[in-house]
């Protein structure tokens, strides 16, 4: 092979250096820590000890699956409406959707907490009007709500994009061939927007399963998700190795999920023409 | 031909943002006929088709199908199927599933579906293409799939919206023949939209010429060519010299300073008229043997014939002749009585039929703009 320092290579080099330093190297460190003990010797001990965290894994998976499902059920119809309404309505909906995304995730989560806190705005409003005090923070629902609240736009945007790419003539062809509204949705619109659905699900599922912040704030410390576990392990030099092992397993878990999702989208690979 | 009226349009009007697209269209379409809506871009032909298909609702007027008013019937409940302009095949389905789509919606049995898809693939000459993805097909093959997908539902009427516009000339000719055969084999009424007059003439039983949102003329291809009702139709269908004339009496017309015998009558005495003379109907003769004489200003070799432009007292005629004449030569022109077609004056009078600004290139340019119309 001829070595050629073309402009294209040169242009990519800053990112290559960046990813070597900040992506590849840390990943190697994670793997190194996962398979060594505190003396630096090779060890399977960390991986073997992960059985203790199986409940955490299952809970995280459950929470993020529920959050992803709800995001999809809210996001898909919303994306559909946005793609079909008038220019004006669309831009209003778009701003409403994007506005929270301009604010830091931490601040969003804090403000959600302020709203929902047991002595928070909604709670005191309810008490003032003779209702019972809200005991929401610290429930499973609060954590899942936080995930939905924080990540919903990431579900809507990719679906919306593939909705706008959807050519109206496919819908006309479906109607022409005997499809009423629901049949057109299931037989034509849904399969043709599958790529958007896949990336939407990915973009909600991955941050949901690895979050630690939402569960700490809205879970009131009652729920220990994978993200929390990892964070705790890394705050202490002794447990670095366990933390790395948990991270590694979670990464593999996520990659597996993505592979399964991609299997789905493979059937419609040339959907976006 | 069966003379039962299958579709009837009564006083259809349609406007988009105040711009009138269809202006009081009335049309009867008979069972089993091949009818073509022909006109330049923006004449309303596609809108008419979409109203029949149910994709547009008329602002005024009624659409009847088999005697029943169907204005508010959605497309999926009409016994009509469409072959769309750019096919609109479903990209997520292969050829088989595309063609089977309509039957699956009707919840037919798997065996019946397989059987009928096979039949359809045979009809459109695509045997063995079942498993192919539609994105791997050529334009002509996609076109055939689109036709099969529509025909498998055994519609009473097939709507075709410029189905051949995207194909190259040779393929277009083949598909024209095939479509005609399919129509005759299946006995389904075809409503065909095109801006290509040759396509319209060679395929249809009935041609509907449209312009400015109105129907200009309805007739058989020969009627439309031989007896155009106004200057627009005469100019749009084939080449025409359209000359101002005066009807002196029945079968006597004066044009270009000469009185001709003709075969038309029924006009008022001394009524001004438009006279159509087709380029192939003018004979080139010696100067003293002709009724008119003029100077050749342009000669183009067309293969079968020469196309020459002749200046007769300031009006430029197009004449097709197999004899070579040189540019600058003075020649005589002779016209038989039955080559002269007389039309009443219309809003289109004086707009067409003079070849003084004629150039092939300009013609092609305007054709190209028609090719991308109404998308």
Interface residues (C-beta under 8 A of the other chain):
Chain A: X167 X169 X170 X172 X173 X174 X175 X176 X177 X178 X179 X180 X183 X187 X188 X191 X192 X194 X267 X268 X270 X271 X273
Chain B: X53 X54 X55 X74 X75 X76 X80 X81 X82 X84 X86 X88 X89 X90 X91 X92 X101 X102 X105 X106 X133 X135 X149 X150 X153
